[in-house]
């Protein structure tokens, strides 16, 4: 079975999301006081997209179950009869939790253990929602700020030395490896957190309120997180210390970054495209009202020193461009077009196209769909297709490498 079918994603209304960006991108009516955090395109069991087949709406999961050949032989050989990736658009208004994702083996073990304990999949204290790993890449749609991996030890020492109340952590770092050091911080008492953080918060309060702190400065993000997440000085979050330990990364529009299993990270502000293995396994380590599982976090975390590698943006000229990552589960292609520009291609495996800007026509044999900004389609494996620009813009396609 080949072909191209209209696809509709699903919204996630997490409280860290904004109110305007996604409704405007998707051309949907805003509900008052509603959060619009993520738009999912894929076949994850917790929130699958719907596909239009012969004028009927069908869950993408059911469509793939009925026609597994649409995934393609390579995809089925590697990942079985499931779509291996999940495409998202995010609007990060408030910081997300400090989090990381397990390897495939860790996910399989954790998922089986929680199942054997009878923990419901929708239980707030459930850590493993499925048995898959979740490597992910993101491409910034605005100036985007995030935490990404541990800084080099040298940079951590320099950061701590510049703040008198954090020098107490230096002696700990000198006698421990990074994993032990981080474990102690994540399990610190309120008294310890207050001793480390309250003097910094107090001394930077006026500068923060006046907008005088640089966004490269971890002190700024500590005060911002406390304000945005309504963290009380009487009940500090150990995750706040991570602003001094992790890389603070600024990606400009079009630039990206790749997050491998075990690398701690947190999105702080901005909009992005996110493409990942089809999983919802998130192990949290602070800055969230959701379940924080410190033992699971310490089991999975990768404490190696990370120098962030920025993925360069797609070229501005017409044509196709594939972002480079080490992922085997997914690849993201960017196709830019002016009116009248045609791009011919073939979907070797199941592909999802999403229009970020402008309008295009996608056609295959006698089938043609007109897609405008915010609309998407599912392209079956082995389908020859043509993208033609109607109004200048660009689209992204999620597929296998």
Secondary structure as GFF3:
##gff-version 3
##sequence-region A 1 401
A	DSSP	beta_strand	4	8	.	.	.	ID=ss1
A	DSSP	beta_strand	10	12	.	.	.	ID=ss2
A	DSSP	alpha_helix	21	26	.	.	.	ID=ss3
A	DSSP	beta_strand	38	42	.	.	.	ID=ss4
A	DSSP	beta_strand	50	53	.	.	.	ID=ss5
A	DSSP	beta_strand	56	59	.	.	.	ID=ss6
A	DSSP	alpha_helix	60	66	.	.	.	ID=ss7
A	DSSP	three_ten_helix	68	71	.	.	.	ID=ss8
A	DSSP	alpha_helix	73	79	.	.	.	ID=ss9
A	DSSP	beta_strand	85	92	.	.	.	ID=ss10
A	DSSP	beta_strand	99	100	.	.	.	ID=ss11
A	DSSP	alpha_helix	104	116	.	.	.	ID=ss12
A	DSSP	beta_strand	136	140	.	.	.	ID=ss13
A	DSSP	beta_strand	144	150	.	.	.	ID=ss14
A	DSSP	alpha_helix	153	161	.	.	.	ID=ss15
A	DSSP	three_ten_helix	164	166	.	.	.	ID=ss16
A	DSSP	alpha_helix	167	175	.	.	.	ID=ss17
A	DSSP	alpha_helix	178	186	.	.	.	ID=ss18
A	DSSP	alpha_helix	190	209	.	.	.	ID=ss19
A	DSSP	alpha_helix	218	228	.	.	.	ID=ss20
A	DSSP	three_ten_helix	238	241	.	.	.	ID=ss21
A	DSSP	alpha_helix	242	245	.	.	.	ID=ss22
A	DSSP	beta_strand	246	251	.	.	.	ID=ss23
A	DSSP	beta_strand	256	259	.	.	.	ID=ss24
A	DSSP	beta_strand	265	277	.	.	.	ID=ss25
A	DSSP	beta_strand	283	284	.	.	.	ID=ss26
A	DSSP	alpha_helix	294	300	.	.	.	ID=ss27
A	DSSP	beta_strand	319	322	.	.	.	ID=ss28
A	DSSP	beta_strand	331	337	.	.	.	ID=ss29
A	DSSP	beta_strand	342	347	.	.	.	ID=ss30
A	DSSP	beta_strand	351	364	.	.	.	ID=ss31
A	DSSP	beta_strand	367	372	.	.	.	ID=ss32
A	DSSP	beta_strand	376	379	.	.	.	ID=ss33
A	DSSP	beta_strand	383	399	.	.	.	ID=ss34
###
